[in-house]
């Protein structure tokens, strides 16, 4: 099984620098965090390390990547400030409560919870008198759930799906093929719709064929292959999808992780096209700084314009003109003249 690579794109680097500059955070004398008392807890559903044969979910990958970037920026936040509780199942109440309790016992005054499921257990901790000074920051916090010490952060993943759709759509048009899409939750098709809009923006004749994910995502890929799809994508991370697509020699878009060198496939040719990428570095910095400076903490909704959603580098197999088409869309997204939420789609279920 291949080792996953996490490569910070040039686009993200530029956006992050501009974002930091816009927040007056480039002067290290003004921004260096030196508070010796801050301790940061992190609860993730996956593993802190990703080795051969080990599964890791996208929320954990994004969180670890974010912290790696944050600690490399030179703002005085070192890796030893972070205390992890990993492999915590969001559906296991006892495991979640034990993880949070352990971090509070370590005197963490900031706790990031990197899965929407964790918020179901936060209220009791946040409302406890002894924890009033602890900030709980939950990924994808439900509307109306924010309190004085509970906050949320999320990303507009539709932006990334739209850009991915452009890349997939151009390749599908080149191959005169449908584009296949695997949907994780049949009740949530937002990213499928935006992906389809991106496909249509570059070629209105390309059809998007969808399947609902089963317990066997490799088999789902096989169904799309049987349906004649030569390009596939999904709205969730699965290494099985990547491997199955590569084994079937069909082009694929990853999700949240970049894989585009032969080394990732032990010498085999890679059919990777691109992946939507997500990042919360700027928000993490802002939250930590607000605690150190005793300022108001806020929730966060990121998107491409804010630099927390972007597209990865391209694989060698992308269609001619893909870079220009994506660049045009990025300019429109950054300028606020493009919406990635479509009114209609041309998606069709697998027959």
Secondary structure, 3 states (H helix, E strand, C coil): CCCCECCCCHHHHHHHHHHHHHCCCCCHHHHCCCCCCCCEEEECCCCCCCCCCCCCCHHHHHHHHHHHHHHHCCCCCCHHHEEEECCCCCCCHHHHHHHHHHHHHCCCCEEEECCHHHHHHHHHHHHCHHHCCCEEEEECCCCCCCCCCEEEEEECHHHHHHHHHHHHHHHHHHHCCCEEEEECCCCCCHHHHHHHHHHHHHCCCCCEEEEECCCCHHHHHHHHHHCCCCEEEECCCCHHHHHHHHHCCCEEEEECCECCCHHHHCCCCCCEEEEEEECCHHHHHHHHHHHHCCCCCCCEEECCCCCCEEECCCCCCCCCCHHHHHHHHHHHHHHCCCCCCCCCCCEEECC
